[in-house]
Amino acid sequence: MNYNTEFYKAIKAINIKDLTAEDKEELLNVFASTNNHAVRNHLALVFSDLHYNEAIPSMIKKTGEQKLYNRNGTIVFALGEMETQKYFMNFIKVICEQAYEARTMAYSIIKQYSSSISKRTRNRALKTLEVYRLKQGILSDDEYDNSTLHFIEATEKLLLNDNAQSTTPMS
């Protein structure tokens, strides 16, 4: 990651308090098109700090891009401070498909919303978790801490608990 480019330095120097709606839209375009991880991650944090919910669909889309696998934890982290409940199922997929850092952040978001999702969404999430477990051939003997199975099981337990009081997969 190159943190020394002039472009990154310019993005980093932006005073977010001075951003207009037009500026935010332009930054969103940069976020969607840049290949620079430092710029993209910084912009995700800017959007989060601003609670710029218009950026959520683009951020969600980025989390699902294969080329960002194992490089999207910051984006998922940034989404945790935004209004993302309607994207609940996207975070279920992060649990099943992404690397450790993104899964950890997604689990926190799922935990935040687990007590307020609809029964229909809860059932869809549980079904998706079950399908991923079977589809990926993850067996119950794959029980090492922080594995995909560990996160799937912790998420299932969380969703099955009506009070949504579960421990994190890391504990």
Secondary structure, 3 states (H helix, E strand, C coil): CCCCCHHHHHHHCCCHHHCCHHHHHHHHHHHHHCCCHHHHHHHHHHHHHHCCHHHHHHHHHHHCCHHHCCCCHHHHHHHCCCCCHHHHHHHHHHHHHCCHHHHHHHHHHHHHHCCCCCHHHHHHHHHHHHHHHHHCCCCCCCCCCCCHHHHHHHHHHHHHCCCCCCCCCCC
